[in-house]
Amino acid sequence: MEKFDAIIIGAGAAGMFCAAMAGQAGSRVLLIDNGKKPGRKILMSGGGRCNFTNLYTEPAAYLSQNPHFCKSALARYTQWDFIGMVDKHGIAWHEKTLGQLFCDDSAQQIVEMLVAECEKGKVTTRLRSEVLGIERDEQGFTLQLNGDSVRTGKLVIASGGLSMPGLGATPFGYKVAEQFGLKVLPTRAGLVPFTLHKQLLEQLQVLSGVSVPSVITAENGVSFRESLLFTHRGLSGPAVLQLSSYWEPGEYVSVNLLPDTDLEAFLSEQRNDHPNQSLKNTLAMQLPKRLVECLQQLEQIPDVTLKQLNVRQQEELCDKLQNWQVQPNGTEGYRTAEVTLGGVDTNELSSRTMEAKKVPGLYFIGEVMDVTGWLGGYNFQWAWSSAWACAEALR
Ligand SMILES: Cc1cc2nc3c(=O)[nH]c(=O)nc-3n(C[C@H](O)[C@H](O)[C@H](O)COP(=O)(O)OP(=O)(O)OC[C@H]3O[C@@H](n4cnc5c(N)ncnc54)[C@H](O)[C@@H]3O)c2cc1C
């Protein structure tokens, strides 16, 4: 039976990076994936340009039942370290917005970089491979694969979360955790569009494709200032994706469609200068015309001129546009979610090495555990940082 110093399951962001670093440190590493090519999510990421990290990475950008868990790994392998590697490979990049770094050309470059780093570490990669069973004894782990069995003293689970089953996502990592008696926290889709109740959806469907700057706030007070996109299924755009990670079914979200405008002052000023101007045309100076027309058809905007607009109507209008209460019907779920919230309980793991406290030699890295980042490169940075911490421990 073939033996390896470390076996890593999942050739995604975390698994490839960990394999490369451990291999380069001298370990004999086997990297296993169920897909026919490595790094499939990386290829799809950032609209094909991979938002590979964020300049402003900090622990506050991560959700976890233990918010302190991510601190050590993020501090030991930082965004600057990963940028250094990207630069070393001559990959050109740019900041798009809010510290989000993307490849100038293609996400394929990040996958090629990781493959090259794995080759440098003499990593053995087996694709289209299933792990049918894992047994543990005092010396380590025996993995039954389709075809043969392999042995290792150190087993790393990097099989990711449940989002995008079409890209190979499976609950494998959670099942391994449970097999070894580790707690797995309930999972749900994160960074995912909201769906709307039928009546509201029918009313807003004409707005499909309209995007507006917004501030969206969850019932727990968390809010994001980014754009909101109306879609044929509901609401999307960066602000909505971000907020979805903080939203619980049944809750309302509050939407400010004019976050940069003092609407009362704007209307008063316009009323002084153009009293006969229609309210609709006045609002169209601040909001997309299609949105204003739709809201007027839904009788959310009165069909009046500015001089006809009374104090009560103005107050109601400001409330509707700047404190719109929406109760999402749900989310689009794992089919379109970028990440999975929850997962292997971090209390079961060492924050320094990612090793299971109760099961020496068993490690979890990346998205499979209960650490989920905001939109904007934070999730890949967690993959790199947790993988690096683990690779250091595999030496
Ligand atoms: C469409 C999309 C776009 C995204 N864009 C960004 C972005 O731009 N920036 C960002 O930071 N984050 C982005 N994310 C999130 C990011 O891709 C993930 O957080 C990250 O890939 C997690 O890395 P991972 O290595 O833990 O898991 P993954 O990258 O998901 O890798 C897990 C690997 O394990 C394999 N696997 C699963 N089950 C098994 C099994 N039973 N046996 C063998 N192998 C198995 C899978 O095939 C996969 O290759 C995006 C996600 C999606 C879905």
The ligand as a Gaussian input file, in Angstrom:
#p B3LYP/6-31G(d) Opt

LIG

0 1
 C      -19.123000      31.205000      -8.358000
 C      -18.232000      31.516000      -7.191000
 C      -17.399000      32.627000      -7.238000
 C      -16.571000      32.919000      -6.159000
 N      -15.753000      34.009000      -6.237000
 C      -14.936000      34.305000      -5.210000
 C      -13.998000      35.366000      -5.305000
 O      -13.868000      36.014000      -6.355000
 N      -13.225000      35.639000      -4.206000
 C      -13.302000      34.891000      -3.043000
 O      -12.573000      35.164000      -2.097000
 N      -14.140000      33.846000      -2.952000
 C      -14.938000      33.526000      -4.015000
 N      -15.784000      32.452000      -3.914000
 C      -15.708000      31.608000      -2.718000
 C      -14.470000      30.694000      -2.845000
 O      -14.500000      30.069000      -4.116000
 C      -14.444000      29.638000      -1.758000
 O      -14.585000      30.221000      -0.491000
 C      -13.123000      28.863000      -1.806000
 O      -13.000000      28.227000      -3.065000
 C      -13.036000      27.845000      -0.700000
 O      -11.869000      27.116000      -0.875000
 P      -11.781000      25.595000      -0.401000
 O      -10.471000      25.096000      -0.904000
 O      -12.092000      25.484000       1.037000
 O      -12.956000      24.853000      -1.170000
 P      -13.137000      24.647000      -2.747000
 O      -12.372000      25.651000      -3.506000
 O      -14.604000      24.547000      -2.930000
 O      -12.453000      23.245000      -3.030000
 C      -12.973000      22.044000      -2.534000
 C      -12.507000      20.939000      -3.456000
 O      -12.855000      19.701000      -2.867000
 C      -13.375000      18.835000      -3.857000
 N      -14.247000      17.854000      -3.211000
 C      -15.444000      18.066000      -2.612000
 N      -15.927000      16.903000      -2.151000
 C      -15.006000      15.955000      -2.445000
 C      -14.953000      14.547000      -2.241000
 N      -15.962000      13.916000      -1.625000
 N      -13.874000      13.871000      -2.686000
 C      -12.867000      14.501000      -3.330000
 N      -12.866000      15.827000      -3.555000
 C      -13.932000      16.555000      -3.113000
 C      -14.119000      19.761000      -4.814000
 O      -14.242000      19.211000      -6.092000
 C      -13.196000      20.984000      -4.800000
 O      -12.228000      20.898000      -5.832000
 C      -16.603000      32.116000      -5.001000
 C      -17.435000      30.996000      -4.953000
 C      -18.241000      30.685000      -6.040000
 C      -19.119000      29.474000      -5.972000

